[in-house]
């Protein structure tokens, strides 16, 4: 997978080596980690990516990414897909940023890039969820174009979908 570039960010694709270092909390040569990166969620995401590699092989194009800020090269969080598309063409997305950079629109920018990437690569829908109390994450998903589709005692669920040309016939 190639890096995804936005106006202020570069989403760097994980590979097995980067994921192992991230899961262990050990930066690679030349990596510049922001204070607080990786957190437990980033390490869990790297471990999930490694499990997908072991269980089903490379999930490309629906892999995981580290979020790098273009202005200074700092790695400030992670974003990506939880694995390959399901049988209906749906993928699930997640993201997270270090506390010091939250509230600046980086998460929305990264999520928009992932949504467009998924659409271009044939996904028919992208799903996401967040804790009911996490209004900031809910705002990120709606700002990126996802719509609320349900909730339970713990989570609120969001989705965006596209109609494929064959579906319109």
FENJO-V740242 format. One line per field, one symbol per residue. burial: b if it has 9 or more other C-alpha atoms within 8 Angstrom, else e. A space follows every 50 residues. Layout:
BEGIN
burial=???
END
This chain:
BEGIN
burial=eeeebbebbbbbbbeeebbbbbbeeebeeeeebbeebbeeebbbbbbbbb ebbeeeeebeebbbbbbbbbeeebbbbbbbbbbbbeeebbbbbbbbbbee bbeeebbbbbbbbbbeebbeeebbbbbbbbebeeeeebebbbebebbbee eeeebbbbbbeeeeeeeee
END
